[in-house]
Amino acid sequence: MSSALELVQDASQRNSTGSKDEGPEAVVRFRGGGFDPRPNAWIGWAAIIGLMAIWQLAAASGYLSPLVLPSPVQVGSALLKMAAADDFTSQVSASLSRVASGWLIGTIMGLIVGCAMGVFSIARAGALPIVSGLYPIPMIAILPLLIVWLGIGESSKTAVIVLGVFSPTVISTFSAVDNVPRGLIRMGQSFGLSWRSIVFKIILPGSLPGVLAGFRISAAIALILLVSAEMIGAEYGIGALILLAGNLMQTDRLVAGVLLLSATGLVISWLLGRLEKALLKWR
């Protein structure tokens, strides 16, 4: 037994000091910090700048035709011209209002149904087959039917985003609630917590990381459905702008519209990141 203890002490001293001759007062390095990622924003900006530089060099050297893929300078010039146009604000505001309203309504509905499925057995048994059958359907395929039901106006475009966001939100919320450790729930029950306290103090905080992760997925789906809906039946919007530029073979305006969508997605991702930091301080 004493020899085993001596071996452990010898290994500890070697890991901390590199030699056991430095004495028992050497400080052992703490190795229990866990996974603690640190943000490195400058690396992301450096990667974007490097990619843009390679793109510009390829276009300037003639490897990329302006008709196939215009240079970043040409795309930036087209974006500035689009921003100076009189209808640019209406184009962007129309898309933002559609995606915001559709995502918000679909998320609220999905949270309610997903939480009910995770907490109540009857809700799980009744809603799970319906949601499982609804999730694989590409929602853009039912847009013509929604146009027949709701008309060509804003209602049909918002409805397709609501339906597209609803199913993944339900699934992510239900999975997050269902994956809360049962030991925590049993511990709350053993301490005599009420059902309401268990739900609001154990289940909801424990499922919040998974729910917020599902928000990122549903936001991306909302943007995809927004562009598809605007390409099919919209006069204003970023999707309609991209479709018009493609029909006229204006590739610089087309790429500028795509970059505008990318910027919108980055802003949404940043906002969701701020929401996660605000709600998950306890981690």
C-alpha positions as CSV (number, residue, x, y, z in Angstrom):
1,M,0.0,0.0,0.0
2,S,2.8,2.4,0.9
3,S,4.6,1.7,-2.4
4,A,1.4,2.5,-4.3
5,L,1.2,5.8,-2.5
6,E,4.8,6.6,-3.2
7,L,4.2,5.9,-6.9
8,V,1.2,8.3,-7.0
9,Q,3.2,11.0,-5.2
10,D,6.1,10.5,-7.5
11,A,3.9,10.8,-10.7
12,S,2.2,13.9,-9.3
13,Q,5.6,15.6,-8.7
14,R,6.8,14.7,-12.1
15,N,3.7,16.1,-13.8
16,S,3.9,19.4,-11.9
17,T,7.6,20.1,-11.8
18,G,9.2,17.8,-14.4
19,S,11.4,16.2,-11.7
20,K,10.8,14.8,-8.2
21,D,13.9,16.5,-6.9
22,E,12.3,19.9,-6.5
23,G,10.6,18.9,-3.2
24,P,7.1,18.3,-1.9
25,E,6.2,22.1,-2.0
26,A,5.9,22.2,-5.8
27,V,2.5,23.3,-7.0
28,V,0.5,20.8,-9.0
29,R,-1.1,22.2,-12.1
30,F,-4.9,22.3,-11.9
31,R,-6.4,20.2,-14.6
32,G,-10.1,20.3,-13.7
33,G,-11.2,23.5,-15.5
34,G,-13.4,21.7,-18.0
35,F,-14.1,22.7,-21.5
36,D,-14.0,26.5,-21.6
37,P,-13.9,27.9,-25.2
38,R,-12.6,31.4,-25.5
39,P,-13.8,33.7,-28.3
40,N,-11.3,34.7,-31.0
41,A,-13.2,37.2,-33.2
42,W,-10.1,38.3,-35.0
43,I,-9.5,34.8,-36.4
44,G,-13.0,34.9,-38.0
45,W,-12.4,38.3,-39.5
46,A,-8.9,37.2,-40.8
47,A,-10.5,34.2,-42.5
48,I,-13.1,36.4,-44.2
49,I,-10.5,38.9,-45.3
50,G,-8.3,36.2,-46.6
51,L,-11.1,34.6,-48.6
52,M,-12.1,37.9,-50.1
53,A,-8.5,38.6,-51.0
54,I,-8.2,35.2,-52.8
55,W,-11.5,35.9,-54.6
56,Q,-10.3,39.3,-55.7
57,L,-7.0,38.0,-56.9
58,A,-8.7,35.2,-58.9
59,A,-11.0,37.7,-60.6
60,A,-8.3,40.2,-61.3
61,S,-6.0,37.5,-62.9
62,G,-8.8,36.3,-65.2
63,Y,-9.4,32.9,-63.6
64,L,-13.0,34.0,-62.8
65,S,-15.2,35.6,-65.5
66,P,-17.2,38.6,-64.3
67,L,-20.3,36.9,-65.8
68,V,-19.7,33.7,-63.8
69,L,-18.6,35.3,-60.5
70,P,-17.9,39.1,-60.3
71,S,-15.1,40.3,-58.1
72,P,-15.7,41.6,-54.5
73,V,-15.1,45.2,-55.8
74,Q,-17.9,44.8,-58.4
75,V,-20.2,43.2,-55.9
76,G,-19.5,46.0,-53.4
77,S,-20.2,48.6,-56.1
78,A,-23.5,46.9,-57.0
79,L,-24.5,46.7,-53.3
80,L,-23.9,50.4,-52.9
81,K,-26.0,51.2,-56.0
82,M,-28.7,49.0,-54.6
83,A,-28.6,50.7,-51.2
84,A,-28.9,54.1,-53.0
85,A,-32.0,53.1,-54.8
86,D,-35.3,54.5,-53.7
87,D,-36.9,51.0,-53.2
88,F,-34.0,49.4,-51.3
89,T,-35.5,50.2,-47.8
90,S,-38.9,48.7,-48.8
91,Q,-37.2,45.6,-50.2
92,V,-35.2,44.9,-47.0
93,S,-38.0,45.9,-44.6
94,A,-40.5,43.7,-46.3
95,S,-38.2,40.7,-45.9
96,L,-37.3,41.5,-42.3
97,S,-41.0,41.9,-41.3
98,R,-41.9,38.6,-42.9
99,V,-39.1,36.6,-41.3
100,A,-39.5,38.2,-37.9
101,S,-43.3,37.7,-37.7
102,G,-43.2,34.2,-39.1
103,W,-40.3,33.0,-36.9
104,L,-41.8,34.6,-33.8
105,I,-45.2,33.0,-34.3
106,G,-43.8,29.6,-35.2
107,T,-41.4,29.6,-32.3
108,I,-44.0,30.5,-29.7
109,M,-46.3,27.8,-31.1
110,G,-43.4,25.3,-31.2
111,L,-42.4,26.1,-27.6
112,I,-45.9,25.6,-26.3
113,V,-46.4,22.2,-28.0
114,G,-42.8,21.0,-27.4
115,C,-43.0,21.8,-23.6
116,A,-46.4,20.1,-23.4
117,M,-45.1,17.0,-25.1
118,G,-42.1,16.9,-22.8
119,V,-44.2,17.2,-19.6
120,F,-47.5,15.6,-20.3
121,S,-47.7,12.0,-21.6
122,I,-51.1,12.6,-23.3
123,A,-49.7,15.5,-25.3
124,R,-46.7,13.4,-26.3
125,A,-48.8,10.5,-27.4
126,G,-51.2,12.7,-29.4
127,A,-48.8,15.3,-30.9
128,L,-45.7,13.2,-31.7
129,P,-47.1,11.3,-34.7
130,I,-48.5,14.5,-36.2
131,V,-45.2,16.4,-35.7
132,S,-43.1,13.5,-37.0
133,G,-45.3,13.3,-40.1
134,L,-45.2,17.1,-40.6
135,Y,-41.5,17.6,-40.2
136,P,-40.2,15.8,-43.4
137,I,-42.6,17.8,-45.6
138,P,-40.7,20.6,-47.5
139,M,-42.9,23.5,-46.6
140,I,-42.2,25.5,-49.8
141,A,-44.0,22.7,-51.6
142,I,-47.3,23.6,-49.9
143,L,-46.9,27.4,-50.7
144,P,-49.2,27.2,-53.8
145,L,-51.9,25.6,-51.5
146,L,-51.4,28.4,-48.9
147,I,-51.8,30.9,-51.7
148,V,-55.1,29.3,-52.7
149,W,-56.2,29.4,-49.0
150,L,-54.8,32.8,-47.9
151,G,-54.2,34.7,-51.1
152,I,-51.1,36.0,-52.8
153,G,-50.5,38.7,-50.0
154,E,-48.4,38.6,-46.9
155,S,-50.5,35.9,-45.1
156,S,-49.3,33.1,-47.3
157,K,-45.7,34.0,-47.0
158,T,-45.8,34.4,-43.3
159,A,-47.8,31.1,-43.0
160,V,-45.1,29.1,-44.8
161,I,-42.4,30.4,-42.5
162,V,-44.6,29.7,-39.4
163,L,-45.1,26.1,-40.6
164,G,-41.4,25.7,-41.4
165,V,-40.3,27.0,-38.0
166,F,-42.9,25.1,-36.0
167,S,-41.8,21.5,-36.5
168,P,-38.1,21.9,-35.7
169,T,-38.9,24.0,-32.7
170,V,-41.3,21.4,-31.4
171,I,-38.7,18.6,-31.9
172,S,-35.8,20.6,-30.3
173,T,-37.9,21.7,-27.4
174,F,-39.4,18.2,-26.8
175,S,-35.9,16.6,-27.0
176,A,-34.4,19.2,-24.6
177,V,-37.2,18.8,-22.0
178,D,-37.0,15.0,-22.3
179,N,-33.3,14.9,-21.9
180,V,-33.3,16.8,-18.5
181,P,-31.6,14.3,-16.1
182,R,-34.2,12.3,-14.2
183,G,-32.0,12.4,-11.1
184,L,-32.5,16.1,-10.8
185,I,-36.3,15.7,-11.0
186,R,-36.3,12.8,-8.4
187,M,-34.1,14.9,-6.1
188,G,-36.6,17.8,-6.3
189,Q,-39.4,15.4,-5.6
190,S,-37.5,13.9,-2.6
191,F,-37.2,17.5,-1.2
192,G,-40.9,18.0,-1.5
193,L,-41.0,20.5,-4.3
194,S,-44.3,21.1,-6.0
195,W,-45.0,20.1,-9.6
196,R,-44.9,23.8,-10.5
197,S,-41.5,24.3,-8.8
198,I,-40.0,21.2,-10.5
199,V,-41.1,22.5,-13.9
200,F,-40.0,26.1,-13.5
201,K,-36.8,25.5,-11.4
202,I,-35.5,22.2,-12.8
203,I,-37.0,21.2,-16.2
204,L,-37.2,24.6,-18.0
205,P,-33.7,25.8,-16.9
206,G,-32.2,22.3,-17.7
207,S,-33.8,22.3,-21.2
208,L,-32.9,25.9,-22.0
209,P,-29.5,25.2,-23.8
210,G,-31.1,22.7,-26.1
211,V,-34.1,25.0,-26.8
212,L,-31.8,27.9,-27.7
213,A,-29.7,25.7,-29.9
214,G,-32.9,24.9,-31.8
215,F,-33.5,28.6,-32.3
216,R,-30.5,28.8,-34.5
217,I,-31.7,26.0,-36.7
218,S,-35.2,27.4,-37.0
219,A,-33.9,30.9,-37.8
220,A,-31.9,29.4,-40.7
221,I,-34.9,27.6,-42.0
222,A,-37.0,30.8,-41.7
223,L,-34.5,32.6,-44.0
224,I,-34.5,29.8,-46.5
225,L,-38.3,29.7,-46.7
226,L,-38.4,33.5,-46.9
227,V,-36.3,33.6,-50.0
228,S,-38.2,30.7,-51.6
229,A,-41.6,32.3,-50.9
230,E,-40.5,35.7,-52.2
231,M,-39.1,34.1,-55.4
232,I,-42.5,32.5,-56.1
233,G,-44.9,35.2,-55.3
234,A,-43.6,38.6,-54.1
235,E,-43.0,42.0,-55.7
236,Y,-40.8,43.3,-52.9
237,G,-38.2,41.5,-50.8
238,I,-34.6,40.3,-51.0
239,G,-35.7,37.0,-52.7
240,A,-37.6,38.9,-55.4
241,L,-34.6,41.1,-55.9
242,I,-32.3,38.1,-56.3
243,L,-34.7,36.5,-58.7
244,L,-34.9,39.6,-60.9
245,A,-31.1,39.9,-61.0
246,G,-30.8,36.3,-62.0
247,N,-33.3,36.7,-64.8
248,L,-31.5,39.7,-66.1
249,M,-28.1,38.0,-65.8
250,Q,-26.9,40.7,-63.4
251,T,-24.6,38.5,-61.4
252,D,-23.1,41.3,-59.4
253,R,-26.5,42.3,-58.1
254,L,-27.4,38.6,-57.6
255,V,-24.2,38.0,-55.5
256,A,-24.9,41.3,-53.6
257,G,-28.3,40.0,-52.7
258,V,-26.9,36.7,-51.5
259,L,-24.4,38.6,-49.4
260,L,-27.2,40.7,-48.0
261,L,-28.9,37.5,-46.9
262,S,-25.7,36.3,-45.4
263,A,-25.4,39.5,-43.4
264,T,-28.9,39.2,-42.2
265,G,-28.2,35.7,-41.0
266,L,-25.1,36.8,-39.2
267,V,-27.0,39.6,-37.4
268,I,-29.7,37.0,-36.4
269,S,-27.0,34.7,-35.1
270,W,-25.4,37.5,-33.1
271,L,-28.7,38.4,-31.5
272,L,-29.3,34.8,-30.6
273,G,-25.8,34.6,-29.1
274,R,-26.6,37.6,-27.0
275,L,-29.8,36.0,-25.9
276,E,-27.9,32.8,-24.9
277,K,-25.4,34.8,-22.8
278,A,-28.3,36.6,-21.1
279,L,-30.3,33.5,-20.3
280,L,-27.5,31.0,-19.6
281,K,-25.4,33.0,-17.1
282,W,-25.9,30.3,-14.5
283,R,-23.6,28.0,-16.6
